[in-house]
Amino acid sequence: MPIDEGVNVDLQFLIVEVKKQARATLSQTDRPSASKVNKIKEREDYIDNLKNTLENKSYYQIHRLEDADRQMNYFKALITIASNLERVSDIFENISDQMEYVSDVEYLKEFALRRYYQVIYRALDMIYPALTQHDLEMAQAICDCEQTIDDLYDESFLAVRRNLRQRRKVDDTLTLLFIVRYLERIGDAFLNIGEAILNIHLGEKMGIRQFRNLRKALEMQGIDISKRDVEFRSIMNTRSGSRVAKILSETEADGRKAVFYKEGIKEKIDEEAEGLRLWGRVSAVKVPRVLWHDSRRKHATLLLEYIEGNDLLEILINQRPRVAASLELLATSLRQVWEETRRNKSVKSNHISQLVSRTDDIVSVHSQLFTLEADMDAMLKEARKLESGLKSPFSVLIHGDFNVDNIIYKPDEEQVYFVDVHRSGYGDYVQDISVFLVSNFRIPIFSPDIRQRLNEANLRIFECAREYAEANKDATFEARLALGLFRSLITSTRFLFDEGFSTDMFMRGTRVLKDLLESRDDLAKFALSEDYFLYR
């Protein structure tokens, strides 16, 4: 890639000066002198200037570039590298200052501080070639220096603790603790530098652990992450905190290949993998295939078949000609799932508990919302009592998070795919229907044409579910759906900052519940008004 040679030269000078600081600081710990301290401080000013120059040139180049390509990523990495090298230099200055408090220099030699510096020299020597040669192995080796330094610090800390317990040279031992703690921080800086170099290729900030998991997963699919034709396209950072991306590559076997990558909290990712496998076992309705799943102590990685298509929300907003066909296909798929997975075992819902558990999240966005209904506590109490007596006469496999953007329409196959199934399991199909209806209703777009299509989607899926309920003698379907709408209309306000729209949703939710409570004596006759989920 055509990179301004000036920044590369500046980086080489910066690395050289930081290495000088490292050698000077090691010399200072071996044989302290005031003149050495002065030279270290003088060199620090030059290093600051080099860092500032590198940053300014990099920001200038970023400003000139139009596309967020690897050239831009290169300059972003340079900024990170420069700031962390300057941080390392500051640490060396702090270490040299600590030597003023050491009374017995020979005592420090017991801790073999030179071992730290051997790792530091090695890391500094790798930075420039790793960056300019785009050497991912070398970048990972720089990251690994952080763990090596951490291991050395652990050894030093144990020795410090032992000597303090023995009250051996307490003052010098405490000073030594400060010194090794500074050296440990240098490892953190190298980790930042190594990851910055790795991220040039991905265009996405990713830790070394995440990078290695991703690399391993892609290798299982015949994809070499070090190849320049690999593209990492971040899709979104989900509310759960998961990292989500589409990864494209050229492979000899398959040509252009796309996979879907997801990494995040172990519990969420493991639930997603299990949900996908569950759908694959019990239903012919499509979900992405699990290509690779790796679960560790706190995090997990998932590689999935990438579904080329449009989510239903995109179709409803921008692809009017496909609306009718996609809705009919969705209705057919829902009936298929319900028939394939039906169990003649009644199941209760827990809409009210779900609402109560999200109250704090709602209030954090809309602090006054619950004050709009003076009798809310009493209504919740009555709703909980009513819900305890309501059951679906059968259970089916439900999606669990049936938002409109979790439904992918693939026109070439005339298929819909369900994605993001981490909450899937057997339950009341009303759960999915209520979530779907409100996921359309809450879209903050008020164009009449688009609103008409969103209403059309809600009406079609409501009718599909109601027809299924009637055919299967589910007499309380509409009563349970009212509770689901009450829950979803109110909990969804935590995703909106439009106070007027949020208030409308809250008030609709409370009106649904009030209507339901008025019919509590004969819930089988309750008729849910379409006005509650159609925006007019």
Residue, then its C-alpha position, 0 to 999 in steps of 0.5 A: m500500500p502506498i504509505d507516506e514514507g515520512v511517517n515510516v521514517d518517523l516511526q523508525f526514529l521513535i523506536v530507536e529513541v525508545k530503545k535508547q531509553a530502555r538501555a539507559t534505564l537498565s544502566q541506571t538500575d545497574r549503576p545510578s547517576a544523576s547524569k544518566v537521569n538527565k539524559i533520559k529526561e532530555r530524550e523524553d522531550y524529543i520522543d514527545n515531539l516524534k510522537n506528536t509529529l507521527e500523530n499529526k501526519s497520520y491524522y492529516q492522511i486520514h483526513r485526506l482519505e475518502d474510503a475506510d480501507r486498509q490504508m486508513n487503518y494503517f494510519k490509525a494503527l500508527i497513532t496507537i503505536a506512537s502513543n503507546l511507545e511514548r507511554v513506554s518512554d514515560i515509564f522508563e523515565n519513572i523507573s529512573d526516578q525511582m532509583e533515587y530511593v534505592s540505597d543498595v543497588e546490588y540488592l536489585k540484582e537478585f531480582a534479575l530485572r535484565r530479563y524484563y529488558q530482554v523481552i522489551y528489546r525483542a518487542l521493540d525490534m518486531i514493531y517496525p517489520a510487523l507493521t510495514q510487512h503486514d506480518l500477523e505472526m510477528a504482531q501476535a508475538i508482540c502481543d505475547c510479550e505482554q504475557t511474558i512480562d506478566d509472568l516475570y512480574d508474578e515471579s518478582f511479586l512473590a519475591v517482594r512479598r517474601n522479603l517483606r514478610q521477612r522484613r528484609k530491606v523493606d524500603d528497597t523492596l518497596t521501591l523494587l515493587f514500584i519498578v517491576r509494576y512499571l515494567e509490567r505496564i510496558g507489557d500492556a503497551f506492547l499488547n496495544i501495539g500488537e493488536a493495533i497491527l492486527n487490526i489493520h487487516l480487519g479494520e476492526k478493533m479486536g483483542i489477541r484472544q478474539f483474533r486467535n479464535l477467529r483465525k482458528a475458526l476461519e482455518m476450519q473453513g479453509i480461509d487464511i486470515s492473513k490473505r489480503d483478499v479477506e474482508f471483515r465487514s462489521i455489521m453491528n455491535t448488538r445490545s448484548g455486547s456481541r461482535v458481529a461481522k460478515i467475513l468474505s474471502e476467496t478460496e480455491a475450493d469455493g471461490r468467493k465465500a462468505v461466513f457470519y462471525k459472532e463473538g461475545i459473552k459465553e452464555k449468549i453465544d452458547e445459547e445461540a449455538e444450542g438454539l440453532r442446533l435445536w431448530g435443525r433437529v426438530s423443524a424443517v424451517k431454515v436457520p443458518r448452519v453452525l460451521w464452528h463453535d468454540s466456548r471458553r471460560k467467559h467468551a465464545t465464538l460462533l461461525l455460521e453460514y452466511i444467509e444472502g438475503n434481506d431481513l423482513l424490515e428492509i423489505l417492508i421499508n424499501q422493497r414493496p414488490r416483495v412484501a406480499a410474497s415474503l409475508e405469505l412465506l413467513a405465515t406458511s413457515l410459522r404454521q409449519v413450525w407450529e405443526e412440526t413441533r407441537r406438544n400437547k402440553s400446556v404452558k404458562s407465559n411470564h409476560i408480567s415478570q419480564l416487564v417488571s425485570r426491565t422496569d429499571d432499564i425503561v426508567s433509565v431512558h424515560s424517568q417519568l413514564f410510569t408516573l403516567e398511570a397512577d394505578m400501575d402497581a395495582m394493575l400489575k398485581e391484577a395482571r400477574k394474578l390473571e396471567s397465573g390462570l392463563k395457559s396455552p393448551f399446547s407448546v411449540l418451538i418459539h423463536g424467543d426474540f421474534n423481531v422483524d429484523n431476525i427474519i431473513y428472506k432469501p428470494d432465490e430459494e423462496q425461503v425465510y430463515f430465522v436468525d439470532v435464536h439464542r432464546s429459542g425453546y418450547g413455549d407459548y407461540v403468543q410470545d413470538i407473535s406479540v414481539f413481532l407485532v411490537s417490533n414493527f409498531r415501534i419502528p420510528i418511521f411515520s411515512p404513510d406508505i411505509r406505515q401501511r406496509l408495517n400494518e399489513a405485516n402485523l395484520r397478516i401475521f396476527e390473522c395467521a396466528r388467530e386462524y391457527a388458534e381457532a383451528n386448534k381450539d385455543a380459546t384464550f389466544e387473544a387474552r394471552l396476546a393482550l398480555g404479551l402486547f402490554r409487556s412488549l409495548i412498554t418494554s420496547t420504550r427503552f429502545l426509543f428516545d422519542e418521548g411522544f412516541s414512547t408515551d403513545m406506546f406506554m399508553r397503548g399498553t396500559r389500555v390493552l391491559k385495562d380492556l383485558l382486566e374488564s373481561r377477566d370473568d370470561l377471557a375466552k370471549f375477549a376480542l383484541s382490538e387491532d388498533y393496539f398494534l396498527y399505527r394509524 
